[in-house]
Amino acid sequence: MRKLYVGNKNYSSWSMRPWVLMTQADIPFEEVLLRFDSFDAQSTFKQGLLGVTPTAKVPVLVDGELAVWDTLAIAEYLAEQFPEHQLWPAAVQARARARSICAEMHSGFTQLRSHCPMNIEADLAHIGALVWRDHAGVRNDVARLVQMWSELLQQYGGPMLFGAFSIADAYFAPVCMRLHTYQLPLPAAIADYVQRVRQLPGVAAWIEGALAEHDFRDFEEPYRLSR
């Protein structure tokens, strides 16, 4: 049985992507949850990854003797291993577009990620209002998301970015979590897409796990002193 190593569901946006992808696509795996304690070399978290991945980061997929790390690499590996699930869109041009926007997410949207870290169980609408007021970079990132998602939903007809669920929707699921937690302003059609993503069975299961954790990690909490 393949194993997927993940961090705290409440905080770990990178872990969320392959977990949601595999759960939503009904690809069997064993979850190995390494809860954050610290990121020091001697932390329980880091020790749990010794011998698993040279990066000492989550997520990492272990399939037999093979370890695959980085979310894009994991997604590509799963797409090759399970072609029947069509994890990427079937059409060549749509597939190239999906890969492009995932790569854009992978390396971009730094202002949104920095100022609005994923925190599923929190209600940070009041923080979101201040972030929106004070940080033009966040407004620019959201404007790019709105442009991107609007074009794709119109072109492919929804309900997901390329019609049916794909790697692209799993990749942007943590962004939907951020937009919801911080209640950033969105056009109605984009807000509806965020809610559709949140209601996907794979995403709903991740959210349920996040709400059940009851962990408070101060190094992941720039805006709160306690739960």
C-alpha positions as CSV (number, residue, x, y, z in Angstrom):
1,M,0.0,0.0,0.0
2,R,1.4,3.4,-1.0
3,K,1.8,5.9,1.9
4,L,1.3,9.6,1.8
5,Y,3.1,11.6,4.5
6,V,1.3,14.8,5.4
7,G,1.5,17.5,8.1
8,N,-1.3,19.2,10.1
9,K,-4.4,19.4,8.0
10,N,-5.3,22.7,9.5
11,Y,-2.1,24.4,8.3
12,S,-0.3,22.3,5.7
13,S,-1.5,23.6,2.3
14,W,1.1,21.6,0.4
15,S,0.0,18.4,2.1
16,M,-3.6,19.1,1.2
17,R,-3.1,19.0,-2.5
18,P,-2.1,15.3,-3.1
19,W,-4.3,14.1,-0.2
20,V,-7.4,15.7,-1.8
21,L,-6.3,14.5,-5.2
22,M,-6.0,10.9,-4.1
23,T,-9.1,10.9,-2.0
24,Q,-11.3,12.5,-4.5
25,A,-10.0,10.2,-7.3
26,D,-10.5,7.1,-5.0
27,I,-6.8,6.1,-5.2
28,P,-6.0,4.0,-2.2
29,F,-3.3,5.1,0.2
30,E,-2.3,5.0,3.8
31,E,-2.0,8.4,5.5
32,V,1.0,9.0,7.7
33,L,0.2,12.2,9.7
34,L,3.3,13.9,11.2
35,R,1.9,16.6,13.3
36,F,4.0,19.8,13.5
37,D,5.9,20.3,16.8
38,S,8.7,22.4,15.4
39,F,10.9,22.3,12.3
40,D,14.1,21.9,14.2
41,A,16.3,19.0,13.1
42,Q,15.6,17.1,16.3
43,S,11.8,17.7,16.2
44,T,9.5,14.7,16.1
45,F,8.2,16.0,12.8
46,K,11.7,16.0,11.2
47,Q,12.7,12.8,12.8
48,G,9.6,11.1,11.3
49,L,10.9,12.0,7.8
50,L,14.4,10.6,8.3
51,G,15.1,8.0,5.6
52,V,11.8,8.9,3.8
53,T,12.7,12.0,1.9
54,P,16.0,14.0,1.6
55,T,14.1,17.3,1.8
56,A,12.6,16.5,5.3
57,K,9.4,18.2,4.1
58,V,5.8,17.1,3.5
59,P,4.1,15.9,1.4
60,V,5.9,12.8,0.2
61,L,4.4,9.8,-1.5
62,V,6.1,6.4,-0.9
63,D,5.2,3.7,-3.3
64,G,7.1,0.6,-2.6
65,E,10.8,1.5,-2.7
66,L,10.1,4.8,-4.5
67,A,9.7,8.1,-2.7
68,V,8.2,11.0,-4.6
69,W,8.2,14.5,-3.1
70,D,7.0,17.9,-4.2
71,T,3.3,18.2,-5.0
72,L,3.7,18.6,-8.8
73,A,6.0,15.5,-9.0
74,I,3.4,13.6,-7.0
75,A,0.6,14.7,-9.2
76,E,2.5,13.8,-12.4
77,Y,3.4,10.4,-10.9
78,L,-0.2,9.6,-10.0
79,A,-1.4,10.8,-13.4
80,E,1.0,8.3,-15.1
81,Q,0.1,5.5,-12.7
82,F,-3.6,5.9,-13.0
83,P,-4.4,7.1,-16.5
84,E,-7.9,5.7,-16.2
85,H,-8.7,8.5,-13.7
86,Q,-7.8,11.3,-16.1
87,L,-6.3,13.4,-13.4
88,W,-5.2,15.9,-16.1
89,P,-7.8,17.0,-18.7
90,A,-8.0,14.7,-21.7
91,A,-7.6,17.3,-24.4
92,V,-4.0,18.3,-25.2
93,Q,-4.6,22.1,-25.0
94,A,-6.6,21.8,-21.8
95,R,-3.9,19.6,-20.3
96,A,-1.2,22.1,-21.1
97,R,-3.3,24.9,-19.7
98,A,-3.9,22.9,-16.5
99,R,-0.2,22.3,-16.1
100,S,0.5,26.0,-16.7
101,I,-1.8,27.2,-14.0
102,C,-0.6,24.6,-11.5
103,A,3.0,25.7,-12.1
104,E,1.9,29.3,-11.7
105,M,0.4,28.4,-8.3
106,H,3.5,26.4,-7.4
107,S,5.8,29.4,-7.8
108,G,3.5,32.4,-7.5
109,F,0.8,34.0,-5.5
110,T,3.4,34.8,-2.9
111,Q,1.6,37.7,-1.3
112,L,-1.6,35.8,-0.7
113,R,0.3,32.9,0.7
114,S,2.4,35.1,2.9
115,H,-0.3,37.3,4.3
116,C,-3.1,34.7,4.4
117,P,-1.5,31.4,5.6
118,M,-3.9,28.5,5.5
119,N,-5.8,28.1,8.8
120,I,-9.0,26.1,8.1
121,E,-10.5,26.1,11.6
122,A,-10.1,29.9,12.2
123,D,-12.4,32.7,11.3
124,L,-10.1,35.5,10.3
125,A,-12.5,37.7,8.4
126,H,-11.4,40.8,10.4
127,I,-7.8,40.1,9.5
128,G,-8.8,39.6,5.9
129,A,-10.3,43.1,5.8
130,L,-7.1,44.6,7.0
131,V,-4.9,42.6,4.7
132,W,-7.2,43.5,1.8
133,R,-6.9,47.2,2.7
134,D,-3.2,47.3,3.3
135,H,-1.6,44.9,0.9
136,A,-1.9,45.7,-2.8
137,G,0.0,42.4,-3.6
138,V,-2.8,40.4,-2.1
139,R,-5.4,42.3,-4.1
140,N,-3.3,41.7,-7.2
141,D,-3.0,37.9,-6.5
142,V,-6.8,37.7,-6.0
143,A,-7.4,39.6,-9.2
144,R,-5.3,37.1,-11.1
145,L,-7.2,34.2,-9.5
146,V,-10.5,35.8,-10.5
147,Q,-9.3,36.4,-14.0
148,M,-7.9,32.8,-14.3
149,W,-10.9,31.0,-12.8
150,S,-13.5,33.1,-14.6
151,E,-11.9,32.3,-18.0
152,L,-11.7,28.6,-17.3
153,L,-15.1,28.3,-15.8
154,Q,-16.6,30.1,-18.8
155,Q,-14.5,28.2,-21.4
156,Y,-15.1,24.7,-19.9
157,G,-18.5,25.2,-18.5
158,G,-17.8,24.2,-14.9
159,P,-18.5,23.0,-12.3
160,M,-14.7,22.6,-11.9
161,L,-12.0,24.6,-13.7
162,F,-11.8,22.1,-16.6
163,G,-15.3,20.8,-16.4
164,A,-14.6,17.6,-14.4
165,F,-12.4,17.5,-11.3
166,S,-8.7,17.5,-12.1
167,I,-5.3,18.1,-10.6
168,A,-5.9,21.8,-11.1
169,D,-8.8,21.9,-8.6
170,A,-6.8,19.9,-6.1
171,Y,-4.0,22.3,-6.5
172,F,-6.1,25.4,-5.9
173,A,-8.1,23.8,-3.0
174,P,-5.8,25.4,-0.3
175,V,-6.4,28.7,-2.0
176,C,-10.1,28.2,-1.6
177,M,-9.5,27.6,2.1
178,R,-7.6,30.9,2.4
179,L,-10.3,32.9,0.5
180,H,-12.9,31.4,2.8
181,T,-11.0,31.8,6.1
182,Y,-10.1,35.5,5.4
183,Q,-13.4,36.2,3.6
184,L,-11.6,38.1,0.8
185,P,-13.9,39.9,-1.6
186,L,-14.9,37.8,-4.6
187,P,-17.4,38.0,-7.5
188,A,-20.4,35.8,-7.1
189,A,-19.3,33.2,-9.7
190,I,-15.9,32.8,-8.1
191,A,-17.4,32.6,-4.6
192,D,-19.6,29.8,-5.9
193,Y,-16.6,27.9,-7.2
194,V,-14.9,28.2,-3.9
195,Q,-17.9,26.7,-2.2
196,R,-18.2,23.9,-4.8
197,V,-14.5,23.0,-4.1
198,R,-15.2,23.0,-0.3
199,Q,-18.1,20.6,-0.9
200,L,-16.1,18.1,-2.9
201,P,-16.0,14.8,-0.8
202,G,-12.2,14.8,-0.8
203,V,-12.0,18.4,0.3
204,A,-14.8,18.0,2.9
205,A,-12.9,15.1,4.4
206,W,-9.7,17.1,4.7
207,I,-11.7,20.0,6.4
208,E,-13.3,17.5,8.8
209,G,-9.8,16.2,9.7
210,A,-8.5,19.8,10.2
211,L,-11.4,20.7,12.5
212,A,-10.8,17.5,14.6
213,E,-7.1,18.2,15.3
214,H,-7.4,20.9,18.0
215,D,-3.8,21.7,17.7
216,F,-2.4,25.3,18.1
217,R,1.0,25.9,16.6
218,D,2.1,29.4,17.4
219,F,4.7,29.4,14.6
220,E,1.8,28.9,12.1
221,E,-0.4,31.6,13.8
222,P,0.7,35.1,12.9
223,Y,-2.7,36.5,13.9
224,R,-3.7,34.6,17.0
225,L,-2.2,34.0,20.5
226,S,-4.5,31.0,21.3
227,R,-7.3,29.0,19.8
